[in-house]
Amino acid sequence: MSAPFDVAIIGAGPAGMAAAVTARKHGLSCVVFDEARKPGGQIYRAVTERPEQDRREILGPDYYAGRELAEAYQRSGSEHRGGTMVWSLAEGEIRWRSREGGGVTLARRIVAATGAMERSFPVRGWTLPGVMTAGAAQILLKSAGLVEDDLVFIGCGPLLYLVAAQYCRAGRPPRLVVDTAPRKNLMAALPHLPRALLAAAYLSKGLGLIRELWAAGVRVERGVEQVEIEGEDAVRGVKWFSGGRWQRTDASRLALHQGIVPNVNLAMALRCRHVWEERQRCWRPVLDDWGRSSQPWLWIAGDEAGIAGAASARLSGTLAALDIARDLGAIGETERDKASSPVRAALRRDRAIRPFLETLYRPADAFIVPHADDVVVCRCEEVTRGEIAQVVKEGAAGPNQAKGFLRCGMGPCQGRLCGHTITETMSALSGRSPAEIGYFRLRMPIKPVTVGEIAGTPAPDALQA
Ligand SMILES: Cc1cc2nc3c(=O)[nH]c(=O)nc-3n(C[C@H](O)[C@H](O)[C@H](O)COP(=O)(O)OP(=O)(O)OC[C@H]3O[C@@H](n4cnc5c(N)ncnc54)[C@H](O)[C@@H]3O)c2cc1C
């Protein structure tokens, strides 16, 4: 068994890459796992693979800004394990699988930087073929240069507008954008505007996206209060309710988006303490100022720690690595604090936009909690809102009881897609807060593996020996 790494990092997005660069700078040995073959994470997906000019016009300067970090990461001397999915974690050990096989890697400290996921959008018809998420449309564009013709974008949040604008730049303007952000959000967000001006670049980028759609002649329907997707075996059209009336259009391809939430499966399965974040409508881990979790050997950085965007992800990864360097004795407390001070200042400036953005794009209840009993909530096990309502009526206290009755959260996605929807639906049906309702009690493995793979990796005792 080879010697343990000083640090293992799960996720090679901005947070994981920055953590690795900092750890290496302080002389720590470092291994990084990512399901994707190349570093970059969600925002900088495939950034090291494209020639500089290839899609610059389409993906924009924010995307290519990631190349400098990715190259610094590639030069850092970290061991990159691309195409490698981590399925289990415990103190000192990481269990993983790649196309070539599986194994266990030992590490003294671990950084989880597994990022965010798009929130489910459980309206009638959301599971029909022809429906994808806006993030999935963007993954096709970034990794394969593929775009859909005549796409209809529906939902709320900056990513929806970014992908719609990228489609315009790619010469495939969306047919329609159906914006579900509640009108009242704008008034609620206004008190946060003065602070948001500290990060004014984000505001001008956002306005720029809206201008691009306008210049491309894209129709945008705002203030939409309800959405229904039509079709039997595939999407045939979409209906929306706004301004007191229903409208509809034929459509065969839809891109849905209702914001993003931290990817909590790993930290939840480790029993790290989490809290319900009301403004972002999601769970997030409880961390100290350096990102250290309630498991003292685990730091959490980037969007997994709470949604804050790529720049903050990078800064939080740096802070986590500095603290690990201090924890392992590579640097002293004074050196750590000195190095962290400009990082913290940049983090404060960058996060100044968050209260404004989070209030402006807080999703409406109508798109978080399904309206009708026939709407699917857990798509792996095909559990509907009506079935959830029935078990709540029979006294199910939270997601774990619902899981026992209905198997919701027990399919291949292991609750990643339905977890937040189940919490919010049970909360709405019972009148108790999401914090009281709680979340699934998750266990390793956090990703689907075969029994043979579990049996084939050594037990912890053998590793210690
Ligand atoms: C689909 C999608 C698209 C987005 N696009 C943009 C965009 O264009 N612009 C923008 O500003 N923001 C975008 N975001 C927001 C984005 O998440 C953050 O701004 C930023 O990428 C967060 O960085 P991070 O390092 O925390 O996580 P990420 O960049 O998400 O990186 C996390 C990495 O962890 C890996 N990972 C997760 N679980 C495991 C596991 N079990 N084993 C191994 N590897 C694992 C993932 O493959 C991923 O590469 C997007 C978010 C999503 C969900």
PDBQT file of the ligand as one rigid body, heavy atoms in Angstrom, charges set to zero:
ROOT
HETATM    1  C1  LIG A 501     -24.953  22.270 -15.093  1.00  0.00    +0.000 C 
HETATM    2  C2  LIG A 501     -24.317  23.522 -14.547  1.00  0.00    +0.000 A 
HETATM    3  C3  LIG A 501     -23.733  24.450 -15.399  1.00  0.00    +0.000 A 
HETATM    4  C4  LIG A 501     -23.140  25.610 -14.903  1.00  0.00    +0.000 A 
HETATM    5  N1  LIG A 501     -22.600  26.519 -15.783  1.00  0.00    +0.000 NA
HETATM    6  C5  LIG A 501     -22.120  27.692 -15.313  1.00  0.00    +0.000 A 
HETATM    7  C6  LIG A 501     -21.615  28.694 -16.192  1.00  0.00    +0.000 A 
HETATM    8  O1  LIG A 501     -21.577  28.505 -17.403  1.00  0.00    +0.000 OA
HETATM    9  N2  LIG A 501     -21.185  29.863 -15.670  1.00  0.00    +0.000 N 
HETATM   10  C7  LIG A 501     -21.212  30.100 -14.321  1.00  0.00    +0.000 A 
HETATM   11  O2  LIG A 501     -20.822  31.180 -13.881  1.00  0.00    +0.000 OA
HETATM   12  N3  LIG A 501     -21.651  29.158 -13.458  1.00  0.00    +0.000 NA
HETATM   13  C8  LIG A 501     -22.105  27.971 -13.911  1.00  0.00    +0.000 A 
HETATM   14  N4  LIG A 501     -22.578  27.031 -13.044  1.00  0.00    +0.000 N 
HETATM   15  C9  LIG A 501     -22.458  27.289 -11.616  1.00  0.00    +0.000 C 
HETATM   16  C10 LIG A 501     -21.175  26.558 -11.178  1.00  0.00    +0.000 C 
HETATM   17  O3  LIG A 501     -21.549  25.414 -10.458  1.00  0.00    +0.000 OA
HETATM   18  C11 LIG A 501     -20.212  27.328 -10.310  1.00  0.00    +0.000 C 
HETATM   19  O4  LIG A 501     -20.124  28.654 -10.574  1.00  0.00    +0.000 OA
HETATM   20  C12 LIG A 501     -18.812  26.727 -10.280  1.00  0.00    +0.000 C 
HETATM   21  O5  LIG A 501     -18.553  25.843 -11.335  1.00  0.00    +0.000 OA
HETATM   22  C13 LIG A 501     -18.678  26.034  -8.958  1.00  0.00    +0.000 C 
HETATM   23  O6  LIG A 501     -17.405  25.523  -8.858  1.00  0.00    +0.000 OA
HETATM   24  P1  LIG A 501     -17.113  24.283  -7.914  1.00  0.00    +0.000 P 
HETATM   25  O7  LIG A 501     -15.646  24.069  -8.004  1.00  0.00    +0.000 OA
HETATM   26  O8  LIG A 501     -17.721  24.484  -6.595  1.00  0.00    +0.000 OA
HETATM   27  O9  LIG A 501     -17.895  23.059  -8.555  1.00  0.00    +0.000 OA
HETATM   28  P2  LIG A 501     -17.951  22.470 -10.035  1.00  0.00    +0.000 P 
HETATM   29  O10 LIG A 501     -17.401  23.392 -11.023  1.00  0.00    +0.000 OA
HETATM   30  O11 LIG A 501     -19.343  21.995 -10.213  1.00  0.00    +0.000 OA
HETATM   31  O12 LIG A 501     -16.982  21.198  -9.952  1.00  0.00    +0.000 OA
HETATM   32  C14 LIG A 501     -17.324  20.061  -9.209  1.00  0.00    +0.000 C 
HETATM   33  C15 LIG A 501     -16.655  18.865  -9.842  1.00  0.00    +0.000 C 
HETATM   34  O13 LIG A 501     -16.828  17.757  -8.961  1.00  0.00    +0.000 OA
HETATM   35  C16 LIG A 501     -16.961  16.596  -9.745  1.00  0.00    +0.000 C 
HETATM   36  N5  LIG A 501     -17.629  15.576  -8.919  1.00  0.00    +0.000 N 
HETATM   37  C17 LIG A 501     -18.811  15.677  -8.282  1.00  0.00    +0.000 A 
HETATM   38  N6  LIG A 501     -19.068  14.539  -7.598  1.00  0.00    +0.000 NA
HETATM   39  C18 LIG A 501     -18.020  13.719  -7.806  1.00  0.00    +0.000 A 
HETATM   40  C19 LIG A 501     -17.696  12.403  -7.384  1.00  0.00    +0.000 A 
HETATM   41  N7  LIG A 501     -18.498  11.696  -6.559  1.00  0.00    +0.000 N 
HETATM   42  N8  LIG A 501     -16.547  11.833  -7.829  1.00  0.00    +0.000 NA
HETATM   43  C20 LIG A 501     -15.713  12.520  -8.651  1.00  0.00    +0.000 A 
HETATM   44  N9  LIG A 501     -15.960  13.765  -9.087  1.00  0.00    +0.000 NA
HETATM   45  C21 LIG A 501     -17.103  14.367  -8.661  1.00  0.00    +0.000 A 
HETATM   46  C22 LIG A 501     -17.771  17.043 -10.949  1.00  0.00    +0.000 C 
HETATM   47  O14 LIG A 501     -17.535  16.197 -12.059  1.00  0.00    +0.000 OA
HETATM   48  C23 LIG A 501     -17.264  18.465 -11.172  1.00  0.00    +0.000 C 
HETATM   49  O15 LIG A 501     -16.284  18.528 -12.174  1.00  0.00    +0.000 OA
HETATM   50  C24 LIG A 501     -23.149  25.851 -13.512  1.00  0.00    +0.000 A 
HETATM   51  C25 LIG A 501     -23.726  24.913 -12.643  1.00  0.00    +0.000 A 
HETATM   52  C26 LIG A 501     -24.303  23.760 -13.140  1.00  0.00    +0.000 A 
HETATM   53  C27 LIG A 501     -24.931  22.773 -12.186  1.00  0.00    +0.000 C 
ENDROOT
TORSDOF 0
